[in-house]
């Protein structure tokens, strides 16, 4: 993926903000966890979700809930 795609992802995550942090949207609920554990991962092919799942025991409860909700879809 290009740097433009990464930049777009970061903008989307930033825009989603705190309001969606409690929702089932992983982009909002997992922003802090992404920044802490997966910031160097280039989006695409499920790499970010895989990174977050690999760090699952260290994630916030809201991020775990959002990831669980994503699996049910």
C-alpha positions in Angstrom: 0.0 0.0 0.0 1.1 3.5 -0.6 1.9 6.2 1.9 -1.2 8.0 0.6 -3.4 5.1 1.8 -1.7 5.1 5.2 -2.3 8.9 5.5 -5.9 8.4 4.5 -6.3 5.7 7.2 -4.8 8.0 9.8 -7.1 10.8 8.8 -10.1 8.6 9.0 -9.0 7.3 12.5 -8.5 10.8 13.7 -11.8 12.1 12.4 -13.7 9.2 14.0 -12.5 10.6 17.3 -13.7 9.9 20.8 -17.4 9.7 19.9 -16.9 6.4 18.2 -14.4 5.1 20.7 -17.2 3.4 22.6 -18.9 2.1 19.4 -18.3 -1.2 17.6 -16.2 0.6 14.9 -12.6 -0.7 15.4 -11.2 2.5 13.8 -12.4 4.6 16.7 -12.3 2.1 19.5 -8.8 0.8 18.6 -7.1 4.1 17.7 -5.0 4.3 20.9 -4.1 0.6 20.7 -3.2 1.0 17.0 -1.0 3.9 17.8 0.7 2.0 20.7 1.1 -1.5 19.1 0.7 -1.3 15.4 1.7 2.2 14.2 4.3 0.8 11.8 1.9 -1.5 10.0 0.9 -0.5 6.5 -2.9 -0.9 6.0 -4.2 -3.5 3.5 -4.9 -7.2 3.5 -6.1 -7.3 7.1 -2.6 -6.5 8.4 -3.8 -4.0 11.1 -6.6 -6.3 12.4 -4.0 -9.2 12.5 -1.6 -7.0 14.4 -4.3 -6.0 16.9 -5.4 -9.6 17.3 -1.8 -10.6 18.0 -1.6 -8.0 20.8 -5.1 -8.9 22.0 -4.1 -9.5 25.7 -2.8 -5.9 25.8 -5.7 -4.1 24.1 -8.3 -1.9 25.8 -11.6 -3.5 26.5 -13.4 -1.2 24.0 -11.0 -2.3 21.2 -11.5 -6.0 22.1 -15.3 -5.5 22.0 -15.0 -3.7 18.6 -12.8 -6.5 17.2 -15.3 -9.1 18.5 -18.2 -7.2 16.9 -16.3 -7.2 13.6 -15.9 -11.0 13.6 -19.6 -11.5 13.9 -20.4 -9.6 10.7 
